[in-house]
Amino acid sequence: MLRFGTALISACLIGLTACVTPPAQDMPDPTPRQKQLMAALAEYSGSYDVSAPALRTARRDEDGRPIGVNAYDEPDDAIQAGDMAAFLTILKLKALRDGATTPNSAVMLSLDAAGKGDMPSALRTLKPALDVTPPSQLARFLEAWYLALDGKGEDALAAHRALSRQLPGLTGDLSLATLLEALERHDEALAVYSAMMPSQIIAPEHDFDPQGLVYSHIQLVVARHALLLRREGQIEAAQALYQRLADADPEQAVVYRAAIDGLASGRGMPEAEDLDLRNGFARALHDYTLAVYYQNLFDVAVVGARLRGYNSWGGALDQMALLIAPENDTLRLNVFEDLYKEALYDGALNVLQAAPAPSADLKIAEANTLLRLDRPDDARAALDQALTLGTPDRLLSISTSALRLYALLNEEESALRLAAELPDLAETDAERAFAHRTSYFVFRQFGVLDAALRHARDARDLDDTHAHRLLLANALAEAGQVERGLSLLRNEALGRPNDPYMLNTLGYYLVIHTDRLEEAFKVLARAVALAPGNSYIADSFGWVRYKLGDLEGARFYIELSRRELAPNRNWEIEDHLGDVYWHLGLTEEARMAWRNALDEFPPDADRSLIEDKLENGLKGPPPEKQPLPDVSLSDDGEIDRQEI
């Protein structure tokens, strides 16, 4: 792959006689090729020839000038920095060097032409990707949408229908429905959505159930179908779709009831404006990248692997889609989250700040990112802007985000005041349950455990679901009512004997709140067997091994947990690993782990304990080594009910 530290020298040697400039009177007129190369060289310092939306993404130095493509060793580096201006320039320079444009480059460069609003140019630029045999599937998809954006709706639909069945996953139908809706052919769009709905909806049993992916696709179809029905005035039909979800998944009935009510009242619904072609295209392109990602996910899962790291190809397409619809905050936040979850905080921040106008949601995301970049003053400023930009209908959502940020900024007075007030801002049971859940975590963060328990109980009473029952069990234990919490967890586990997260919750509860380490080991062993690559379950199993004196076993599983979670970190995992390292005589590694833990916003009480360990180390010997319990599974591989 091209590395631009040497590419600049190569360009000089090829086109400009080693960059040595002869006297002006001796210089012949440059050839067209030399003119191209001289223009290309200028772009190394950031004089980009790209669309205005792309130029807005350019990373800049302290003087406000684009940093230039020499700042990036590889094109992927520019993508991960959110710098589409540099990325596009890299592609152009490579095409000049090679004398041809690759199909992949043609796709990206055509999207920039579309960002300028020049659809004829976008179609011409796309040609190298259409001329290959067979034509690029993605290029044909883009061609259909470019035709629509160029005002050729019938041609666009014909091109799309010829392609639909070849597109991955649900992309063909979703994109066709979106295109029809954007062309204001609503009846036809509704027919496509209706055809996508299954006769029977089956909700997943737990988070590890493969049915979850199918169900999430159905939820997406329902959401889009229902919104279009609402815009057409067919509110009862829209509500009936959400009722089907509620019937399939009683655990989420309160949430679906809020959606049903919102369809009638408008509360929580997007603005009832018709979808335009630019936003429709951006949404369809994001659907395409997501479908390809899921396809790749299945491919690697078949061989027992998993996808790791940032998906630069999909990320580039999503970021290019933002050039078409730069004001689309929903897509921008999706792009941001993909970078943020891979700890690419600088790139995530750049994507947010490239928006043409600020919004409350973007500023909340910016505040979170600035906090991760250890810029607390800037985070507070972004939070203040978010609160100013928030509208009355978003008061609960913005206040919830502000509350979490106050807690992470350790502004206890503001956080606890807002945590007490938050439920009063809610209007539905689903909102109130969500508010109480948020308030629980904040009161817990600052060690106000009686208030935390009260909010956990209120959340459960309003929305008696599995998640809220687990929340209440933990709150009971933290408030000293360990046996009551344990009884609640055992009841949940009996109904979900092979849900890895449920087994992990029960097993870890037994480790940290009781002395029943043998039972905890057996339950956690089953959880690990069901989900061997899960970071949090591996940490729990490592921790019970530590408590049983198996330091090497603990180290193996907790280091596995750390690797699986990377590039992110969790304070509890780092704290556990620090304790293990200390007793293995790895004191420097232990202190580094405890420092990592302190950087991950532990609750106040835990922060004090970790700070003491960092300063003074651990006192006394490690836990006494005990024989590891035997793990017995029934013939069908399920954990025996008597072990719960």
C-alpha positions in Angstrom: 0.0 0.0 0.0 1.2 3.5 -0.8 3.1 5.3 2.0 3.3 9.0 1.4 6.6 9.7 3.1 8.2 8.2 0.0 5.4 9.1 -2.4 6.3 12.8 -2.3 9.9 12.1 -3.4 8.6 9.8 -6.1 6.3 12.4 -7.5 9.1 15.0 -7.6 11.4 12.6 -9.5 8.8 11.6 -12.0 7.4 14.9 -12.9 9.5 17.8 -11.8 13.2 16.9 -12.3 13.8 16.1 -8.6 12.0 19.3 -7.6 14.9 21.5 -8.7 13.6 24.7 -10.3 15.8 26.1 -13.1 16.0 29.8 -13.8 12.7 31.2 -15.0 14.0 32.1 -18.5 15.1 28.5 -19.1 11.8 26.8 -17.9 9.8 25.3 -20.8 6.0 25.4 -20.6 4.8 22.5 -18.4 3.1 19.6 -20.0 -0.5 18.8 -19.0 0.9 15.9 -16.9 3.4 18.1 -15.1 0.6 20.6 -14.4 -1.4 17.8 -12.8 1.5 16.7 -10.7 2.3 20.3 -9.6 -1.3 20.7 -8.5 -1.1 17.3 -6.7 2.0 18.4 -4.9 0.3 21.4 -3.5 -2.3 19.2 -1.9 0.4 17.5 0.3 0.2 20.7 2.4 -3.6 20.7 2.5 -4.7 22.8 -0.5 -7.5 20.3 -1.2 -9.6 20.2 -4.4 -12.7 18.6 -2.8 -16.3 19.4 -2.2 -17.2 21.9 0.5 -18.6 19.2 2.8 -15.4 17.2 2.5 -13.3 20.3 3.1 -15.1 20.8 6.3 -13.8 17.5 7.6 -10.1 18.5 7.1 -8.1 18.1 10.3 -6.3 21.4 10.9 -3.2 22.6 12.7 -3.1 25.3 15.4 -3.2 28.0 12.8 -6.4 26.6 11.3 -4.7 25.2 8.1 -5.4 21.7 6.8 -2.6 19.4 8.0 -2.1 17.8 4.6 -1.9 14.2 3.5 1.7 13.8 4.7 0.2 13.6 8.2 -1.1 10.1 7.3 1.0 7.1 6.6 -1.9 5.2 5.1 -5.4 6.1 3.7 -7.0 4.2 6.6 -5.3 6.6 9.0 -7.2 9.5 7.4 -10.5 7.6 7.6 -9.9 6.9 11.3 -9.2 10.6 11.8 -12.5 11.6 10.1 -10.5 13.5 7.5 -12.3 12.9 4.3 -10.5 15.8 2.6 -7.2 14.1 3.0 -8.5 10.7 2.2 -10.0 11.8 -1.1 -6.8 13.6 -2.0 -4.8 10.5 -1.3 -7.0 8.6 -3.7 -6.5 11.3 -6.4 -2.8 11.3 -5.9 -2.7 7.5 -6.2 -4.7 7.7 -9.5 -2.3 10.3 -10.8 0.7 8.2 -9.9 -0.8 5.0 -11.4 -2.4 6.7 -14.4 -5.7 5.0 -13.6 -8.5 5.1 -11.1 -9.4 1.9 -9.3 -13.1 0.8 -8.9 -12.9 1.5 -5.2 -11.4 4.9 -5.7 -14.0 5.7 -8.3 -16.8 4.9 -5.8 -15.3 7.3 -3.2 -14.5 10.1 -5.6 -18.0 9.9 -7.2 -19.5 10.4 -3.7 -17.5 13.6 -3.4 -18.8 14.8 -6.7 -22.3 14.0 -5.4 -21.4 16.0 -2.3 -20.9 19.0 -4.6 -24.4 18.3 -6.0 -22.9 17.5 -9.4 -24.7 14.3 -10.3 -23.5 14.1 -14.0 -19.9 14.4 -12.7 -20.7 11.7 -10.0 -21.9 9.3 -12.7 -18.9 10.0 -14.9 -16.5 9.5 -12.0 -18.2 6.2 -11.1 -17.6 4.8 -14.6 -14.4 2.8 -13.8 -16.4 0.8 -11.2 -19.2 0.2 -13.6 -17.0 -0.9 -16.5 -15.3 -3.8 -14.7 -16.7 -7.3 -15.3 -18.9 -8.0 -13.4 -19.8 -4.4 -12.5 -19.3 -3.4 -8.9 -22.4 -4.2 -6.9 -21.9 -1.0 -4.9 -21.4 1.1 -8.0 -24.7 -0.1 -9.5 -26.4 0.8 -6.2 -24.8 4.3 -6.3 -25.8 4.7 -9.9 -29.4 4.2 -9.1 -29.4 6.8 -6.4 -27.3 9.3 -8.5 -30.0 9.0 -11.2 -32.7 9.8 -8.6 -30.7 12.7 -7.3 -30.3 13.9 -10.9 -34.1 14.1 -11.2 -34.4 10.8 -13.2 -36.8 9.0 -10.9 -38.0 6.3 -13.4 -34.5 5.5 -14.5 -33.4 5.3 -10.9 -36.2 2.8 -10.0 -35.5 0.7 -13.1 -31.8 0.5 -12.2 -32.6 -0.2 -8.6 -35.1 -3.0 -9.3 -32.7 -4.7 -11.6 -30.2 -4.8 -8.8 -32.2 -5.3 -5.6 -32.0 -9.1 -5.3 -28.2 -8.9 -5.6 -27.7 -6.6 -2.6 -26.7 -8.0 0.8 -29.3 -8.8 3.5 -32.3 -6.5 3.5 -30.5 -3.7 1.8 -32.4 -4.2 -1.6 -35.9 -3.9 0.0 -34.9 -1.2 2.5 -33.3 0.9 -0.1 -36.1 0.5 -2.6 -38.7 1.5 0.1 -36.6 4.5 1.0 -36.2 5.5 -2.7 -39.9 5.2 -3.3 -40.6 7.2 -0.2 -38.2 10.0 -1.1 -39.8 10.1 -4.6 -43.1 10.6 -2.8 -44.5 7.3 -4.1 -45.7 6.4 -0.6 -48.2 3.7 -1.5 -45.5 1.7 -3.2 -43.1 2.2 -0.4 -45.7 1.0 2.1 -46.3 -2.1 -0.1 -42.5 -2.9 0.1 -42.5 -2.5 3.9 -45.6 -4.7 4.2 -43.9 -7.4 2.1 -40.9 -7.4 4.4 -42.9 -8.1 7.6 -42.8 -11.8 8.7 -46.0 -13.6 9.5 -44.6 -14.4 12.9 -42.3 -12.3 15.1 -40.0 -14.2 17.5 -38.1 -12.2 20.1 -34.6 -13.5 21.2 -34.5 -15.3 24.6 -31.3 -13.5 25.7 -28.5 -11.3 24.4 -26.6 -14.3 23.0 -29.5 -15.7 21.1 -28.8 -15.6 17.3 -32.5 -14.7 16.8 -31.5 -11.3 18.1 -30.1 -10.1 14.8 -33.2 -11.1 12.9 -35.3 -9.4 15.5 -33.3 -6.2 15.3 -33.9 -6.1 11.5 -37.7 -6.6 12.2 -37.6 -3.7 14.6 -35.9 -1.5 12.0 -38.6 -2.3 9.4 -41.3 -1.7 11.9 -39.9 1.7 12.9 -39.7 2.9 9.3 -43.0 1.4 8.2 -44.8 2.9 11.2 -43.4 6.4 10.6 -44.5 6.4 7.0 -47.9 5.1 8.0 -48.1 8.0 10.5 -47.2 10.5 7.9 -50.0 9.1 5.7 -52.4 9.5 8.6 -52.7 5.7 9.2 -52.0 5.9 12.9 -53.9 2.8 14.0 -52.1 0.7 11.4 -48.8 2.1 12.6 -49.7 1.3 16.2 -50.7 -2.3 15.3 -47.1 -2.9 14.1 -45.7 -2.0 17.5 -48.3 -4.1 19.2 -47.0 -7.1 17.3 -43.6 -6.4 18.8 -45.1 -6.0 22.3 -46.9 -9.3 21.9 -43.7 -11.0 20.8 -41.5 -9.5 23.5 -43.6 -8.9 26.7 -40.3 -7.9 28.5 -40.3 -4.7 26.5 -44.1 -4.1 26.5 -43.8 -0.8 28.4 -41.3 0.6 25.9 -43.5 -0.5 23.0 -46.5 1.0 24.7 -44.7 4.4 24.8 -44.1 4.1 21.1 -47.8 3.3 20.5 -48.8 6.3 22.5 -46.2 8.5 20.8 -47.5 7.6 17.3 -50.8 9.2 18.4 -49.4 12.2 20.3 -46.3 12.8 18.4 -44.2 12.7 21.5 -40.8 11.2 20.9 -41.4 11.0 17.1 -39.1 12.5 14.5 -40.5 15.6 12.7 -43.3 14.4 10.4 -41.5 15.7 7.3 -41.3 13.7 4.0 -37.9 12.1 3.5 -35.9 13.9 0.9 -33.6 12.2 -1.6 -30.3 13.3 0.0 -31.2 12.0 3.4 -32.8 9.0 1.9 -29.6 8.2 0.0 -27.5 8.7 3.1 -29.8 6.3 5.1 -29.7 3.7 2.3 -25.9 3.8 2.0 -25.6 3.3 5.7 -28.0 0.3 5.5 -25.7 -1.1 2.8 -22.5 -0.8 4.9 -24.3 -2.3 7.9 -25.5 -5.3 5.8 -22.0 -6.0 4.5 -20.7 -5.7 8.0 -23.2 -8.3 9.3 -22.4 -10.5 6.3 -18.7 -10.4 7.2 -19.6 -11.0 10.9 -21.3 -14.3 10.0 -18.4 -15.3 7.7 -15.8 -15.1 10.4 -18.2 -16.5 13.1 -18.4 -19.7 11.0 -14.7 -20.3 11.6 -14.9 -19.4 15.3 -13.4 -15.9 14.9 -14.8 -12.4 15.3 -14.3 -9.1 13.6 -11.9 -6.7 15.4 -11.0 -3.1 15.1 -12.5 -0.3 13.2 -14.2 -1.1 9.9 -12.4 1.4 7.7 -14.2 0.5 4.5 -17.7 0.8 6.0 -16.5 3.8 8.0 -15.3 5.6 4.8 -18.6 4.9 3.1 -20.6 6.3 6.0 -18.4 9.3 6.3 -18.8 9.9 2.5 -22.6 9.6 3.0 -22.3 12.5 5.4 -21.0 14.6 2.5 -24.4 14.1 0.7 -26.4 14.9 3.8 -24.1 16.7 6.2 -27.1 17.9 8.4 -28.2 14.4 9.1 -27.4 14.1 12.8 -28.6 10.5 13.1 -26.1 9.3 10.6 -23.4 11.6 12.0 -23.9 10.1 15.5 -23.7 6.5 14.0 -20.4 7.4 12.4 -19.2 9.0 15.7 -20.2 5.9 17.7 -18.3 3.6 15.4 -15.1 5.6 16.0 -15.7 6.2 19.7 -16.2 2.5 20.5 -12.8 1.8 19.0 -11.3 4.5 21.2 -10.5 6.7 18.1 -11.5 9.7 20.0 -9.7 12.3 17.9 -11.5 11.1 14.8 -14.8 10.9 16.6 -14.4 14.5 17.7 -13.6 15.6 14.2 -16.7 14.0 12.8 -18.8 15.9 15.4 -17.1 19.2 14.8 -17.5 18.9 11.0 -21.3 19.3 11.3 -22.6 22.4 9.6 -24.5 23.4 12.7 -24.4 22.3 16.4 -27.2 20.4 18.1 -27.8 19.3 21.6 -27.1 15.6 20.8 -23.9 16.4 19.0 -22.7 18.6 21.8 -23.5 15.9 24.4 -21.4 13.4 22.3 -18.7 16.1 22.0 -18.6 16.5 25.8 -18.2 12.8 26.3 -15.4 12.6 23.8 -13.6 15.6 25.3 -13.8 14.0 28.7 -12.2 10.9 27.2 -9.4 13.1 25.8 -8.8 14.5 29.3 -10.1 17.9 28.5 -12.7 18.5 31.3 -13.0 22.2 30.9 -13.8 21.8 27.2 -16.2 19.0 28.1 -18.1 21.4 30.5 -18.3 24.0 27.8 -19.8 21.6 25.4 -22.2 20.4 28.0 -23.3 24.0 28.7 -23.9 24.4 24.9 -26.0 21.2 24.8 -28.2 22.4 27.6 -28.7 25.7 25.8 -29.5 24.0 22.5 -32.0 21.5 24.0 -35.6 21.9 23.1 -38.5 21.3 25.6 -39.4 18.0 24.0 -35.8 16.8 24.5 -35.6 17.9 28.1 -35.5 14.4 29.6 -33.0 13.0 27.1 -30.6 16.0 27.4 -31.0 16.1 31.2 -30.2 12.3 31.4 -27.0 12.8 29.4 -26.1 15.9 31.4 -26.6 13.9 34.6 -24.2 11.2 33.5 -21.6 13.8 32.5 -21.8 15.6 35.8 -21.2 12.3 37.5 -18.2 11.5 35.4 -16.9 15.1 36.0 -17.2 14.3 39.7 -19.6 17.3 40.2 -21.4 15.6 43.0 -23.8 18.4 44.0 -25.1 19.0 40.4 -25.3 15.3 39.7 -27.3 14.4 42.8 -29.6 17.4 42.5 -30.4 16.4 38.9 -30.7 12.7 39.8 -33.4 13.6 42.3 -35.3 15.7 39.8 -35.0 13.5 36.7 -38.0 11.3 37.2 -40.3 14.4 37.4 -39.3 15.3 33.8 -40.8 12.0 32.5 -44.3 11.6 31.1 -44.7 7.9 30.4 -44.0 4.8 32.5 -41.2 3.8 30.1 -39.6 7.3 30.5 -40.0 7.2 34.3 -38.5 3.8 34.6 -35.5 4.9 32.4 -35.1 8.0 34.6 -35.1 6.0 37.8 -32.6 3.6 36.4 -30.3 6.5 35.5 -30.7 8.1 38.9 -29.9 4.7 40.6 -26.5 4.6 38.8 -25.7 8.2 39.8 -26.6 7.8 43.5 -24.6 4.6 43.5 -21.6 6.3 41.9 -21.5 8.7 44.9 -22.2 6.0 47.5 -25.8 7.2 48.4 -27.0 3.7 48.6 -30.4 4.2 50.2 -31.5 6.6 47.5 -30.0 4.2 44.9 -32.1 1.4 46.2 -35.2 3.5 46.2 -34.7 4.4 42.5 -33.9 0.8 41.5 -37.2 -0.3 43.2 -39.2 2.4 41.5 -37.7 1.4 38.1 -38.7 -2.2 38.7 -42.2 -1.3 39.9 -42.8 0.8 36.8 -41.3 -1.7 34.3 -41.1 -5.2 35.8 -38.6 -6.6 33.4 -35.6 -8.9 33.6 -33.2 -6.0 33.4 -34.8 -4.0 36.2 -35.1 -7.1 38.4 -31.3 -7.5 38.1 -30.8 -3.8 38.9 -32.9 -4.2 42.0 -31.0 -7.3 43.1 -27.7 -5.5 42.9 -29.1 -2.4 44.7 -30.4 -4.7 47.5 -27.0 -6.2 48.0 -25.2 -2.8 48.0 -27.7 -1.6 50.6 -26.9 -4.7 52.8 -29.9 -6.9 51.9 -27.8 -9.6 50.3 -30.1 -12.6 50.8 -33.1 -10.7 49.4 -31.1 -9.8 46.3 -29.8 -13.3 45.9 -33.3 -14.8 46.1 -34.4 -12.4 43.3 -31.4 -13.5 41.2 -32.0 -17.2 41.7 -35.6 -16.8 40.5 -34.3 -15.0 37.4 -31.6 -17.7 36.7 -34.2 -20.5 37.0 -36.0 -18.9 34.1 -32.8 -18.4 32.1 -30.5 -21.3 32.9 -28.5 -20.9 29.7 -28.3 -17.2 29.4 -24.6 -16.4 29.8 -25.2 -12.9 31.1 -27.7 -14.1 33.6 -25.3 -16.8 34.8 -22.5 -14.2 35.0 -24.7 -11.9 37.1 -25.5 -14.6 39.5 -22.0 -16.0 39.7 -20.3 -12.6 40.2 -22.9 -11.6 42.8 -22.0 -14.7 44.8 -18.3 -13.9 44.5 -18.5 -10.3 45.7 -21.4 -10.5 48.2 -21.1 -14.0 49.7 -18.6 -16.7 50.6 -20.3 -19.3 48.3 -17.3 -19.5 46.1 -17.8 -23.2 45.0 -21.3 -22.4 43.7 -20.0 -19.2 42.1 -17.3 -21.1 40.3 -19.7 -23.7 38.9 -22.2 -21.1 37.6 -19.4 -19.0 36.1 -17.8 -22.0 34.5 -21.0 -22.6 32.6 -21.2 -18.9 31.6 -17.7 -19.1 30.2 -18.5 -22.3 28.3 -21.5 -20.6 26.7 -19.7 -17.4 25.9 -15.9 -18.0 25.9 -15.0 -14.7 24.3 -17.0 -12.4 26.4 -14.8 -9.9 28.3 -17.0 -9.4 31.4 -17.7 -13.1 31.9 -14.0 -13.9 31.5 -13.2 -11.3 34.2 -15.8 -12.8 36.6 -14.4 -16.3 36.1 -10.9 -15.0 36.7 -12.0 -13.2 39.8 -13.5 -16.3 41.4 -10.3 -18.1 40.6 -8.4 -15.3 42.4 -10.6 -15.7 45.4 -9.9 -19.5 45.4 -6.1 -18.7 45.4 -5.6 -19.8 41.7 -3.4 -16.7 40.8 -2.2 -18.0 37.4 -5.7 -19.1 36.4 -7.0 -15.7 37.5 -4.3 -13.9 35.5 -5.1 -16.0 32.4 -8.8 -15.1 32.4 -8.6 -11.5 33.4 -5.8 -10.8 30.9 -8.1 -12.5 28.3 -10.9 -10.1 29.5 -8.6 -7.1 29.0 -7.6 -8.2 25.5 -11.2 -8.9 24.4 -12.3 -5.4 25.6 -9.3 -3.6 24.0 -8.9 -0.8 22.9 -11.4 0.1 25.6 -10.9 -0.5 29.3 -13.1 -1.1 32.4 -12.1 0.0 35.8 -13.1 -3.2 37.5 -11.1 -5.4 35.2 -8.1 -3.2 35.6 -8.5 -3.2 39.4 -8.8 -7.0 39.5 -5.7 -7.4 37.3 -3.8 -5.1 39.6 -4.5 -7.3 42.6 -3.5 -10.4 40.7 -0.3 -8.9 39.5 0.6 -7.6 42.9 0.4 -11.1 44.5 2.4 -12.5 41.6 5.2 -10.1 42.4 4.6 -7.9 39.3 4.4 -4.7 41.3 4.9 -2.2 38.4 2.3 -4.0 36.2 0.0 -3.9 39.2 0.4 -0.1 39.7 -0.1 0.5 36.0 -3.4 -1.5 36.1 -4.6 0.5 39.1 -3.7 3.7 37.3 -5.8 2.5 34.4 -8.7 1.7 36.7 -8.6 5.3 38.1 -8.8 6.7 34.6 -12.1 4.8 34.0 -14.4 6.6 36.4 -14.9 4.1 39.3 -17.5 4.8 41.9 -16.2 7.1 44.7 -15.8 4.3 47.3 -13.9 2.2 44.9 -11.8 5.1 43.8 -10.6 5.6 47.4 -9.6 2.0 47.7 -7.7 1.9 44.4 -5.9 5.1 45.3 -4.8 3.5 48.6 -3.6 0.4 46.7 -1.7 2.5 44.3 0.1 4.4 47.1 0.6 1.5 49.6 0.2 -1.7 47.6 -1.8 -4.7 49.0 -1.3 -5.7 52.6 -1.2 -9.4 53.6 -0.9 -12.6 51.6 -3.1 -13.6 48.6 -6.2 -15.7 49.1 -5.5 -19.2 50.4 -5.2 -21.7 47.5 -8.1 -24.1 47.5 -9.0 -27.0 45.2 -11.0 -25.8 42.2 -14.6 -27.3 42.3 -15.7 -29.9 39.9 -18.2 -28.6 37.3 -21.0 -31.0 36.5 -23.2 -30.5 33.5 -26.3 -32.5 32.5 -26.3 -34.7 29.5 -27.7 -32.0 27.2 -24.9 -29.6 28.3 -27.2 -27.5 30.5 -26.3 -26.5 34.1 -28.2 -28.5 36.7 -31.0 -26.6 38.2 -30.0 -27.6 41.7 -26.8 -25.7 41.1 -28.8 -22.5 40.9 
